[in-house]
């Protein structure tokens, strides 16, 4: 299994007619660490939601971990595929009323049946507790083990999602803006965990970043999306003279210097 | 109806705030929907329906001032006092009050048992992965027909009032409290099933997708997302339904399906007004007690820091893992 993600001329049109992705052909090999850049609305999240089967391509062929995500992929195949794909989002990472421990154990749901899941809500087995605590130790949250997840800050919730991803032992990690709402110190911590998962466990990592400097530093390969199309695919070095953001955005010009133009804010 | 009257509300002009000027004329601003004359028609239609209903049901203030009616009412109210507190009647009232309580509890529990699975089937599936294209025509047809079947059963159960169900149940299971339980079960299952379906549908879809994303089945998603996120509301609505069933259990006695109503109807038809007062008092006390009990339970559930039980585990294990800063990544399993 060399290629983890292969898209061939994938096009995604939403029911309201909006085009999320257009003519996207890209191949990502096992063990890669890829950063996806692009302005808001460029199709980054659409790309991620296609990769874990939440959305289906309107046209084209999409293969993830040797499974083709099309009409014929049944529920059990989808489940098997998803048990190998971990998700970390910017928001919506945790189920608030559940404890941090239970949230981490959600990462194992793809591999357990209904009854173990049900009993696990009330009594966590010693081995599950051990694994969950180890995962939480990696993100420095063991002291919050029994706290309600919605008592945690946004950044901590994101780290819970990372612990959940670790316990899932995935082949592919999809991180949608994993550091968008955390400070630089936590951002570094999170990206270093991803780097370790990638280097030591061979997890393929695809992450979607807004912070150009982090992307250039951590991602050996960078994809840039512009208005749903692949605009750049290569090393960070090649990005030097590349305008990531859509020219359309520059239509919004502010005449005086009271507000910085949008582009320079994003480039910061 | 084709409506094309759109209005542009944002005037293109320079901002008055110094230092910030935006040339809006260069932007393609969306237009807001303008006034629709069809809305005026809808308002008129609603007003007509209100007038038509009041007229048809002969709404009027006059009957309250009719001399004959007033005389009758005075006679009735006089007769209500003093209430009948004779020991033998009180013991009958106690027995019937307990029976009313029992009917309402049994009816509510069975309503939950039938309503919950029906509610799950009647829940609208969201997300592209549940579309016909994603699951295949066979599976989609199966799920869709179960959806409509469950909706139909729930609608039927809900459309027919408890009293009518009790009349029917009496035919099947004979007179007595069990007929009341059957009636409450059917009607409340219809209401609870629909409520559960709608509460579960309203859960933030992105959170559902987060749990589904780890490979959870729909039932596991129910356990780890839908139920924990809605538990206080689920309990609140179910408790409220129980309170309604308590009142309904009283009325069911009117058709000999057990409870306080049987005696209430008997006293009414024999013009034994003092007994009516006693029975109504018993009913008020019962409903108040249930309301207080419900408040207590709700408070316990909402104030508990963790809505889903999670028992703390041996502290030694936690400490050991916490001390091991950055342990080896978990092995394959």
Interface residues (C-beta under 8 A of the other chain):
Chain A: X52 X53 X54 X55 X56 X71 X72 X73 X74 X75 X78 X79 X80 X81 X82 X83 X84 X85 X86 X87 X89 X91 X92 X93 X94 X95 X96 X97 X98 X99 X101 X102 X106 X107 X108 X109 X110 X111 X114 X117 X118 X121 X122 X123 X124 X126 X129 X130 X131 X133 X134 X135 X136 X137 X138 X142 X143 X145 X146 X148 X161 X164 X166 X167 X168 X169 X196 X197 X200 X201 X251 X252 X253 X254 X255 X256 X257 X258 X259
Chain B: X19 X20 X21 X22 X23 X26 X27 X127 X128 X129 X131 X133 X134 X135 X136 X139 X204 X206 X207 X209 X210 X211 X212 X213 X214 X215 X216 X217 X219 X220 X223 X224 X225 X228 X229 X231 X305 X306 X307 X308 X309 X310 X311 X312 X313 X317 X318 X321 X322 X324 X325 X326 X327 X329 X330 X332 X333
